[in-house]
Amino acid sequence: MLMLALTIISNTSFALILRAAQRRGANEVAVGMVNYVLACGAYTVIGALRQPEGAALAGRFGLVGGTDDHFACPGAWGEGLACVWATELTRNGIWEALLARRTYAVTGDRIILQYTLNDAPMGSAVPFDPTRELRVRVEGMDELDTIEVHKNGRVVHTERVATVLPGDKFTGGRCKLRIRWGWGPWAALNMARTCDWKGKLRVSHDALVKATPIIQSGPLDDTRRDTFRDVSSRGLEFTSFTSRHQAYNEDPTKGVILEFNGPPDTTIRMELTEPYEQLYEHTLGDLAESSSSHFVGQFAEESVLFHRLVVPQSYTCEFTWVDEDYHYASDDFYIIRVKQMNGQMAWSSPVWVNPRA
């Protein structure tokens, strides 16, 4: 299926882990949902996720993402990340989860994906049973679009998440906000440059629950780093840099996803000291209705974008689905695929159902 197969070996145990997404794109099919950037020439994509013959060639596998990054930025956003369901955050706990194939892949946004088949977690191989009950729970980092159940490479069930419109009143509570900065002069203006950022994000009502950086690789610069410091319920401080020069996939932005639990009048205040002194302030209620963008300097210079607020109704989904369409002799496998409205995706490791003995 993929350009990389990791054979995880521990004593006498081993597991085959395949990379579903990385910086060159998603390897689901030759032409996939995520553009495949042929940075180092052409590759053969077997398509184990979508073709039974590809799965047979690959064997019983788990899935991860991996940046394959050469710009000193491991875990870069948008270039593939590996997710592991470990019983404990220890070296042994993580190795145990890898060997059990309790893994899944995301393209960038850290989507939470949990999935069982007849109470067996992703990565399992279970005895034959004519009734297969799938339980799925997803929490996205942005609005969810669809959650699909794939059986032997075919979509057999689709869940669609309810759309929350700007006119739907935000009454407070849990929510997520994406803030991005960067862009800069258009490449056609021949004004490529690296822009340094420094500032603070201040939050009222002690409403900040979590901050997740969105750091992309490029340009390679040993003198600059992206840092987020003093993170608390009242905000954080950050330094960053952006550039169209060597920007991965020509997206010269970085940012942060903030998770809140607060009333509509909670304020988010961005205080910039670099590249210019600027102050921007919005409430959660305002951002629930509309995003807000700002030029930091003059027209065509760098910008800041406060995305529209997303609420649990649009970024969470939980469902149960039962499959009773089976063949006694088949070796069936089930994969969950998640897609957000912003194009970010996740793929679970399969659960394999053995044929009837």
N, C-alpha and C positions, 0 to 999 in steps of 0.2 A: 504493500500500500504506500509506504512512505519512504522518505529519504533517510530516515534514521530509525533503527530498531535497537532498543537498549535491552540487553539480556541481563537481568538483575540476578546475581548469584550470591547465595549465602550458605556456606557449608554444602549440603547436598540438595538444597532447594533452589529453584530458579523461576523467573517469570519473564515473559516477553512483554515489554512496554513499547508502544509505538507512539510517534509524535504526530498528533493530528493537526497542529498549527505551529508556525514559527514565523520568523521575520519575513520570509519570502511568500507567505500566504498559508492557506489551508489546503491540506492534501486529501480532502474528502473524495474529490473526483478531479479529472483533468482540468475542467473548467468549473470552479466551485463558487460558493457563496462569497468567499473572500478572494480578492484578486491575487493571483500567484505571480510574484515578481521574480523573473528568471535572471537573478543577479549574477549567477555563476554558470549560465548555460542551461540547456534543457535537462529535465529529469523525467523518468518514467514514474507515473503514478498508477499503481495497481488498482486502487479503489477498494480496499478491504471493507470500508464502511458501507459501501453501496453495492458491492458485487459479491455474491456467495463464493465465487471461485477465488476472488481476492482474499476473502476471509479464510478459505481453506488453505491457501498458500501461506498466509501469515501465521496460521495456527491460532490458538486461544491467547488473546492479547489483552492488555490494558492500554489506556490512552492517557497521554499527557500533552502539554504544550511545552515549547522551549524556544528561547529567543534566538539561539545560534548567532549571538551578537559578537561583533568584533570592534566595538567602540567603548569597551570598558564600562558597559552598562548592563550587567546581568539583571534579568527581571524587568527589562524595559517594557513599558506599556505598549500594547498594540502588536507585539512581536511574539506572542505565545507565552503562556505561563503553565506550569505544572501544579496541579492541586491534588492533595493527598488527604484522605480521611483516616487519620491516625488516632489510636485510642489514647495516646499521650504524646506530648511534644518533647520527645527524646529521640536520640539517634536510633535506639532499638525500636521505638514505636513507629518511626517513619519507615525504617527498613521492613518491618512486619507488614505495614500497609502496602508498600510497593510489591512485596512478594505475593500479597493477597490480591493485587490489582485493584485495590480500593482507591482508584485515581481517576481524575478527569482533566480535560483540557479546556482552557479558555484562551481567547485571542488577546485579551487585554484587560477589560473590566473584570474585577474579581467576583464573578457570579458565583453564588452559593447554589450547588446542585446536589441534592440527596435523592436516592432512588433505590428501591428494593423490588425484587420480584419474589413473590411468595415468602416474604420476610428475609430474603437473602440479599446482601448489599451488592452494589456494582462490583464487577470483577469475579463474581462467584460462578461456579458451575453447579447446577442443581439437578436432582433426579427428575425423570419424566413425570409430568403431571398434566392432564388434559386441561386443567384450569390454571391460568397464569394471572395472578393479581399483581399489578404494578402500582406502587405508591410513589408519587413524585412530589418533591417540594423544591421550589426555586425562589431565590431572592436575588434580583438583579441589582445592578448599580445605576440603572436608568430604566426607562419604560420598557417593559417586555412586549414583544410582538407575538411570537408563537413558541410553543413547546411541542415538539414532535416525538412520537414513539416510532422508532425504526425497527422493523423485524426483518431480519435477513436482507437488509439493504433497502427495504421499501417502507414508505411512510404508511402506517396502519392506523394512526390516531393523531389528531392535532387539537391542542388546547389553545384558544385565543384569549388574550388578557383584555379586560375591559379598558376602553379608552377614557381617560380623564381629561375633560375639556377645560380650556382656560376659564370658562364661565362657571365651572363647578367650584363652589366656595370652599376654601381651605379654612378649617375650623381649629387647626392646631394639632399637635401630636408629632408622630414620627414622620420624617421626610428626608430627602437627600437633595443636595445642590452641587452641581458641577461648576467650577470656576476655572477658566482657561486664560492664559496670556501668551502673547507671541505674535505670530504672523509677520508683520514688518513690511518693508518696501517690496513691491512686486519684483520678481526676478527680471522682468522685461525692462525695469528701470536701471538695471546694472548697478544696484546699490546694496549688494550683499554685505551683511555685517552681523556681528554677534552682539546681542543686546543683553546687558546685565540687569537683573531685577532684584530688588530688596524691598521688603515691606512686612506689614502685620495684617492679620485678619482678626478683628475684634467682634465678639458675639455677646449679645445681651442675654439676660435671664439664665445664665449658666446653661445654655441650651445645647452646646456642642457635645456630641456623644463620641464621635470618631472622625478622623481625618485620614483619607487614603490618597497618597501622592499619585499623580499621573506623570511619570517621568519617561520620556522617550530618549532613545540614543541619538547621538550625533548633534552637533559636531564633536569630534574627539578633541578634548582640551584638558590637559593635565593640570591646568592652573585654576579651573573652575569646577564647582560642584553644586548640585541641587541639594539643599538642606531644608528640613522642617524642624523647628526647635520650639521648646516650651509649649508643647501642645497641652491644652487643658480645656475645661468646659467653657472657658471664656475666650478661647481663640488660639492663635499660634503666630510664630514668626517664620519667615522664609527668605531664602536667597535662591536665585535661579538664573538661568541664561537660555536664550533662544536664538535661533539663526535659521535663515533659509539655506545657508551653506551647509551641505552634508546632512540636511534634515532627512530623517527616515521617511520614506514614502512621500516626501515633499510636504510634510505636515509640521511646520515650524512652531509648534505650540507645546506648552507644558501646563500643569495645573494641579488641582486637588479636588477630591470629592468629599464634601462635608455631610455628615449625618447629624440630624438634629432631633430633639424632642422638646418642642416649645410652642408657645402661642403664635398667632399670626403676626403680632406686632414685634416679634423677635427681630432685632436688627443685625445685619452683617455689614461691618464697616471695613473696607480695605484702605489702608494707609500706606501709600507707596513713597519711598524716598529715592528709588532708582527704577527706571531710567529718568523719571521726572518726579517731582513732588506732586502727588495727586491724592485725592480722597474721594471714594465712592461709597455710598451707603444705601442699602435697600432693606426692606422688611420681607419676611417670609411670605406674608400675604400678597405683597406686590409681585414677587417673583413667581407665585403660584399662577398669576394671570399672564405674565409675559417675561421673556428673557430681557436682558439689558446689556448693551455693548457700549464701549467707550474707547475713543482714540486717546492714547496716553499722551501723545505729542500732536504734531500736525497731521493732516490728512496723508494717508499712505504709510505713516509710521506704525509702530506696534500698537496693539489693542488689548483690551481686557473684555472678556465675555462672561457675564453671569447667566448661566443657562436657566431655563424654566425649571421651577421646583418640581420634583416628582414625589408622589405619595404612595403608601403601601398598596393601595388599590391598583396601581399601575406597575409596581416593580416586584410584587409577590404573587405566587400562584402555587396552589396545592391541589392535587387531584388523585383519584384512584381510577384505574381502568383495568378491565378484565378481558383477556384474550382467550377465546375458546375455539379458535380456528387453528387446528394442529394437524400434523401428519405423524403417524407413529414412528416412521423411520427417519424423520428429519432431525438434524442437529441444529436447533434454532438458537439465534442470538438476538438480543434486544438492546438497543442503544437509545438514549435520550439526547435529543439535540435542542438547544435553546438559542433563540435569536432575539436580541433586543432591537428596539426601533432605531438605534444609532448604528446598527450593523455588527455590534460586538456579539460573539457567539460562545457557546460551550458545548462540549460533547462528553457524555459519560463513558466510562469503560462498559463493555457489554456485560450482561448476565447471560450465561449459556445454559440452555435446557437440553439435557442429554436425551437421545432417542430412547424409546421404550426397549428395555432389554429383551 
